[in-house]
Amino acid sequence: MAYFTWKETGLTADCASLEAMAARLEEAAGLMRRMAAEGFVVERHADGQHITHADAAVFEAYGFISEEPPVRQLTLMPELAE
């Protein structure tokens, strides 16, 4: 399943005021709520929290890049009829 690892390392680091910090956090919260409504989930793993979606098309529509190993990202094609 496609996923990316959630690593928050300074969402508000470049904000110059509390108002700017609040706006940034509200924007991020809104995005997370939309993602949850569309079926994204958080899975805890030893290397961090993975944000996943069962439908690769929805995952890609958000512009996310899967961190799955390349062999797991392969799409198997049905055999062609001869």
C-alpha positions in Angstrom: 0.0 0.0 0.0 1.3 3.4 -0.9 2.5 5.5 2.0 4.6 8.4 3.1 6.2 8.9 6.6 4.9 11.8 8.6 7.8 13.9 9.9 6.9 17.3 11.3 10.1 19.3 11.5 9.0 22.8 11.7 5.6 23.5 10.4 5.6 26.9 12.0 9.4 27.5 12.0 9.2 30.4 9.5 6.2 32.1 11.1 6.8 35.6 12.5 3.8 35.9 14.7 1.3 33.8 16.8 -1.4 34.7 14.2 0.8 33.3 11.4 1.4 30.2 13.4 -2.3 29.7 14.1 -3.1 30.2 10.4 -0.5 27.6 9.4 -1.8 25.1 11.9 -5.4 25.6 10.8 -4.4 25.1 7.2 -2.6 21.9 8.0 -5.6 20.7 10.1 -8.0 21.4 7.3 -5.9 19.4 4.9 -5.7 16.5 7.4 -9.5 16.5 7.9 -10.0 16.4 4.1 -7.5 13.5 3.8 -9.3 11.6 6.6 -12.7 12.2 4.9 -11.3 10.7 1.7 -10.0 7.6 3.4 -6.4 8.3 4.4 -5.3 6.7 7.6 -2.2 6.8 9.9 -0.4 3.6 10.7 2.2 3.4 13.4 5.5 1.7 12.4 8.9 1.4 13.9 10.3 4.0 11.6 7.4 6.5 12.2 3.8 7.2 11.3 2.9 6.3 7.8 0.0 8.1 6.1 -1.6 5.6 3.7 -4.5 5.2 1.4 -5.8 1.9 -0.1 -6.5 3.5 -3.5 -3.3 4.4 -5.3 -5.1 6.8 -7.6 -6.4 8.9 -4.6 -2.9 8.9 -3.1 -1.4 10.1 -6.3 -4.1 12.7 -6.9 -2.8 14.5 -3.8 0.7 14.6 -5.4 2.2 12.3 -2.8 5.1 10.0 -3.7 5.0 6.5 -2.3 7.9 5.5 0.0 7.2 1.8 -0.7 10.2 -0.2 -2.0 10.1 -0.1 -5.9 9.2 -3.8 -6.1 6.0 -3.1 -4.0 5.0 -0.3 -6.3 4.9 -2.4 -9.4 1.4 -2.8 -11.0 0.9 -6.3 -12.4 -0.7 -6.3 -15.8 -3.1 -9.0 -16.7 -1.8 -11.4 -19.3 -2.7 -10.4 -22.8 -5.0 -12.7 -24.6 -3.3 -14.4 -27.6 
